[in-house]
C-alpha cells in the first residue's frame, strides 16, 4: 500500500510540475512581450508626474509663494510692537543643517526671518538672517542668489514701505523660480514649507501676545489653504522617508483646523489648538528633529 501511495503521490507531483512548467512558460511568453512597452509606459508616467509637479509649483509661486511677505506686512501694520528678536531662528544654527532636507527647510525659515526683520526696520538683524540663508544656499546649489546690491536696496527702501514691499516680493520669489527652472522640485517645495511654517509661527506668536482679531483669522484661513497645497505637493516625494515624516507633521497642523473654512468656527479653542500645533512643528524644523 505504501508503494501504491508513493506512486500515486509521485504521479500527482509530476502532473503538478508539468502544469506548472506550462503555466510558467505561458507567463514567460507574456512577460517577454512587454518589457519595453512597460518601461516606456513607466517613463511616460514619470514625465507626466514631473510636468504636473512643475506646473503646480509654478502656480504656487505665482499665487502664493510670496504669501509670507503679505502676511508679515499685515501683521506689522496690526501690531507695531510685535517685533521680538528672539522670535527668529538663531543664525548660529546653520552648521547643524548639514543635509539637504534640513538645509532647504531652514533656508525657507531664514528667508521669512529676513522679511520679519526688515518690515520692522531691523536691518542689521535682517542682514544676519540673509547671511544665514546664503550659507545654506551655498550647500544646496552653486549659483549665488543674493548679491551685495541687495543690501544697498534694503537700506534705501527702509523708509519707503511700498518700495520695501516690492523689493521683498521680488527677492522672495527669485529663489523658488530659480530652483524650479533647474528642476530642483523637492528643494523648492521644502523651502516653501519652511517659509510658510515660519510665517505661521509669527502669526501664532502675534495671536499669543495681542489676541485674535478678524485680520488674524483671515491670515489663519489663508495659511490653511497654502498648507493644504504643500501637503499635496509632498505626495510627489513620498518615497523619501523624511519628506513623508514632514508631510505627516503638516497634516497634524492641518487637522488642527478641522473642517473650518471661515470665521464662524474659528473659536478660541480651535485657535489655541492651531497655535500649539504650529509651535511644535516649527520647533522640530529649526532644531532638526524631523
C-alpha positions as CSV (number, residue, x, y, z in Angstrom):
1,X,0.0,0.0,0.0
2,X,2.9,2.4,0.8
3,X,4.3,1.8,-2.7
4,X,1.0,2.4,-4.3
5,X,0.6,5.6,-2.3
6,X,4.1,6.8,-3.2
7,X,3.4,6.1,-6.9
8,X,0.1,7.9,-6.6
9,X,1.8,10.9,-4.9
10,X,4.6,10.9,-7.4
11,X,2.1,10.9,-10.2
12,X,0.4,13.9,-8.7
13,X,3.7,15.8,-8.3
14,X,4.8,15.0,-11.9
15,X,1.4,16.2,-13.1
16,X,1.7,19.4,-11.0
17,X,5.2,20.1,-12.2
18,X,4.1,19.6,-15.7
19,X,1.2,22.0,-15.4
20,X,3.4,24.5,-13.5
21,X,6.1,24.4,-16.3
22,X,3.4,25.0,-18.9
23,X,2.0,27.9,-16.9
24,X,5.4,29.4,-16.3
25,X,6.2,29.1,-20.0
26,X,3.0,31.0,-20.7
27,X,4.0,33.6,-18.2
28,X,7.4,33.9,-19.7
29,X,5.9,34.4,-23.1
30,X,3.5,37.1,-21.8
31,X,6.2,38.9,-19.8
32,X,8.8,38.7,-22.7
33,X,6.4,40.5,-25.0
34,X,6.0,43.7,-22.9
35,X,9.2,44.9,-21.0
36,X,10.0,47.7,-23.5
37,X,6.4,48.8,-23.6
38,X,6.2,48.7,-19.8
39,X,9.4,50.7,-19.5
40,X,8.1,53.2,-22.0
41,X,4.8,53.5,-20.1
42,X,6.6,54.0,-16.8
43,X,8.8,56.6,-18.4
44,X,5.8,58.4,-19.7
45,X,4.1,58.3,-16.3
46,X,7.2,59.7,-14.6
47,X,7.5,62.5,-17.2
48,X,3.8,63.3,-16.8
49,X,4.2,63.5,-13.0
50,X,7.2,65.8,-13.3
51,X,5.4,68.1,-15.7
52,X,2.4,68.1,-13.3
53,X,4.7,68.9,-10.4
54,X,6.4,71.7,-12.4
55,X,3.0,73.2,-13.3
56,X,1.7,73.1,-9.7
57,X,4.9,74.6,-8.3
58,X,4.8,77.4,-10.9
59,X,1.2,78.1,-10.0
60,X,2.0,78.1,-6.3
61,X,4.9,80.6,-6.8
62,X,2.6,82.7,-9.0
63,X,-0.3,82.7,-6.5
64,X,1.0,82.0,-3.0
65,X,4.8,81.6,-2.8
66,X,5.4,85.2,-1.6
67,X,2.4,85.0,0.8
68,X,4.8,85.3,3.9
69,X,5.7,88.8,2.7
70,X,2.0,89.8,2.6
71,X,1.3,88.0,5.9
72,X,4.1,89.7,7.7
73,X,3.4,93.1,6.2
74,X,-0.2,92.8,7.5
75,X,1.0,91.7,11.0
76,X,3.4,94.6,11.3
77,X,0.5,97.0,10.5
78,X,-1.8,95.4,13.0
79,X,0.7,95.1,15.8
80,X,3.5,97.6,15.5
81,X,5.3,96.4,18.7
82,X,5.1,92.7,17.8
83,X,8.8,92.6,16.9
84,X,10.9,90.4,19.2
85,X,14.5,89.5,18.2
86,X,14.2,86.2,20.0
87,X,11.3,85.0,17.7
88,X,13.6,84.4,14.8
89,X,15.7,81.3,14.3
90,X,19.2,81.5,15.7
91,X,21.6,82.3,12.9
92,X,24.3,80.3,14.6
93,X,22.4,77.1,13.9
94,X,23.3,76.9,10.2
95,X,26.1,74.3,10.8
96,X,23.6,71.9,12.3
97,X,21.7,71.8,9.0
98,X,24.2,69.6,7.2
99,X,21.8,67.6,4.9
100,X,19.8,68.9,2.0
101,X,16.5,68.3,3.8
102,X,17.1,70.4,6.9
103,X,19.1,73.0,4.9
104,X,16.2,73.5,2.4
105,X,13.6,73.8,5.2
106,X,15.7,76.3,7.2
107,X,16.7,78.2,4.2
108,X,12.9,78.9,3.9
109,X,12.8,79.8,7.6
110,X,15.7,82.3,7.4
111,X,14.1,83.8,4.3
112,X,11.0,84.6,6.3
113,X,13.1,85.8,9.2
114,X,14.7,88.3,6.8
115,X,11.2,89.6,5.9
116,X,10.2,89.8,9.6
117,X,13.3,91.8,10.5
118,X,13.0,94.2,7.6
119,X,9.3,95.0,7.8
120,X,10.0,96.0,11.4
121,X,13.0,98.1,10.3
122,X,15.7,96.0,11.9
123,X,18.1,96.0,9.1
124,X,21.1,94.5,10.9
125,X,19.1,91.6,12.1
126,X,17.7,91.1,8.6
127,X,21.2,91.0,7.1
128,X,22.2,88.4,9.7
129,X,19.2,86.3,8.6
130,X,20.2,86.9,4.9
131,X,23.8,85.7,5.7
132,X,22.4,82.5,7.3
133,X,20.2,81.9,4.3
134,X,23.2,82.4,2.0
135,X,25.2,79.9,3.9
136,X,22.5,77.3,3.4
137,X,22.1,78.3,-0.2
138,X,25.8,77.5,-0.8
139,X,25.1,74.0,0.4
140,X,22.1,73.5,-1.9
141,X,23.2,75.0,-5.3
142,X,26.2,76.5,-6.9
143,X,24.9,79.9,-8.0
144,X,24.6,82.8,-5.6
145,X,21.0,84.0,-5.4
146,X,21.7,87.0,-3.2
147,X,24.1,89.8,-4.1
148,X,25.8,92.7,-2.4
149,X,23.5,95.0,-4.3
150,X,20.6,93.6,-2.3
151,X,22.0,95.1,0.8
152,X,22.1,98.6,-0.7
153,X,18.5,98.1,-1.9
154,X,17.3,97.1,1.5
155,X,19.0,100.1,3.1
156,X,17.4,102.6,0.6
157,X,14.0,101.0,1.0
158,X,13.8,101.1,4.8
159,X,11.8,104.4,4.9
160,X,9.7,103.6,1.8
161,X,7.1,100.9,2.6
162,X,5.9,100.4,-1.0
163,X,9.4,100.1,-2.3
164,X,10.3,97.7,0.5
165,X,7.3,95.5,-0.1
166,X,8.1,95.4,-3.8
167,X,11.7,94.5,-3.2
168,X,10.7,91.8,-0.7
169,X,8.3,90.2,-3.2
170,X,10.9,90.1,-6.0
171,X,13.6,88.9,-3.6
172,X,11.4,86.2,-2.1
173,X,10.2,84.7,-5.4
174,X,13.5,84.5,-7.2
175,X,14.9,81.5,-5.3
176,X,11.8,79.4,-6.0
177,X,11.8,80.4,-9.7
178,X,15.5,79.6,-9.9
179,X,15.0,76.1,-8.3
180,X,12.0,75.2,-10.4
181,X,13.8,76.3,-13.6
182,X,16.7,74.0,-12.6
183,X,14.3,71.1,-11.9
184,X,15.1,71.2,-8.1
185,X,11.4,70.5,-7.3
186,X,11.9,68.8,-3.9
187,X,14.3,71.6,-2.7
188,X,11.8,74.2,-3.9
189,X,8.9,72.5,-2.1
190,X,10.9,72.3,1.1
191,X,12.0,75.9,1.1
192,X,8.3,76.9,0.6
193,X,7.3,74.7,3.5
194,X,9.9,76.2,5.8
195,X,8.9,79.7,4.8
196,X,5.2,79.1,5.4
197,X,5.7,77.4,8.7
198,X,7.8,80.3,9.9
199,X,5.2,82.8,8.8
200,X,2.5,80.7,10.6
201,X,4.7,80.8,13.7
202,X,4.8,84.6,13.6
203,X,1.0,84.7,13.2
204,X,0.6,82.4,16.2
205,X,3.1,84.5,18.3
206,X,1.2,87.7,17.4
207,X,-2.1,86.0,18.5
208,X,-0.5,84.8,21.7
209,X,0.7,88.3,22.5
210,X,-2.1,90.5,21.1
211,X,-5.1,88.2,20.9
212,X,-7.2,87.1,18.0
213,X,-8.7,89.6,15.5
214,X,-10.6,89.5,12.2
215,X,-7.4,90.2,10.2
216,X,-5.6,87.4,12.0
217,X,-8.4,85.0,11.4
218,X,-8.1,85.9,7.7
219,X,-4.4,85.1,7.9
220,X,-5.1,81.7,9.5
221,X,-7.6,80.7,6.8
222,X,-5.1,81.8,4.1
223,X,-2.4,79.8,5.7
224,X,-4.6,76.7,5.9
225,X,-5.1,76.8,2.1
226,X,-1.4,77.2,1.4
227,X,-0.6,74.4,3.9
228,X,-3.0,72.0,2.1
229,X,-1.4,72.7,-1.3
230,X,2.1,72.0,0.1
231,X,0.8,68.8,1.8
232,X,-0.4,67.6,-1.6
233,X,2.9,68.5,-3.3
234,X,4.8,66.4,-0.8
235,X,2.9,63.4,-2.1
236,X,5.3,63.5,-5.1
237,X,8.2,62.8,-2.8
238,X,6.6,60.2,-0.5
239,X,9.4,57.7,-1.3
240,X,11.7,59.8,0.8
241,X,11.3,58.9,4.5
242,X,11.9,62.5,5.8
243,X,9.5,64.0,3.3
244,X,6.9,61.5,4.4
245,X,7.5,62.4,8.1
246,X,7.3,66.1,7.2
247,X,4.0,65.5,5.4
248,X,2.6,63.7,8.4
249,X,3.6,66.6,10.7
250,X,2.0,69.2,8.3
251,X,-1.2,67.1,8.3
252,X,-1.3,67.3,12.1
253,X,-1.4,71.1,11.8
254,X,-4.0,70.9,9.0
255,X,-6.1,68.6,11.2
256,X,-5.9,71.2,14.0
257,X,-8.1,73.4,11.8
258,X,-10.7,70.7,11.5
259,X,-13.3,71.4,8.8
260,X,-13.3,75.2,9.4
261,X,-13.3,77.2,6.2
262,X,-14.4,80.6,7.6
263,X,-14.6,82.9,10.6
264,X,-17.7,81.2,12.1
265,X,-16.0,78.2,13.5
266,X,-12.7,79.8,14.5
267,X,-13.2,79.6,18.3
268,X,-10.5,80.4,20.9
269,X,-10.2,76.7,21.5
270,X,-9.5,76.0,17.8
271,X,-7.1,78.9,17.5
272,X,-5.2,77.6,20.6
273,X,-5.0,74.1,19.0
274,X,-3.7,75.6,15.8
275,X,-1.1,77.6,17.6
276,X,0.2,74.7,19.7
277,X,0.5,72.5,16.5
278,X,2.4,75.3,14.7
279,X,4.8,75.9,17.6
280,X,5.6,72.1,17.9
281,X,6.2,71.8,14.1
282,X,8.3,74.9,13.9
283,X,10.5,73.8,16.9
284,X,11.0,70.4,15.1
285,X,12.2,72.1,11.9
286,X,14.6,74.6,13.5
287,X,16.0,72.0,15.9
288,X,16.4,69.5,13.1
289,X,14.2,66.9,14.7
290,X,12.1,65.7,11.8
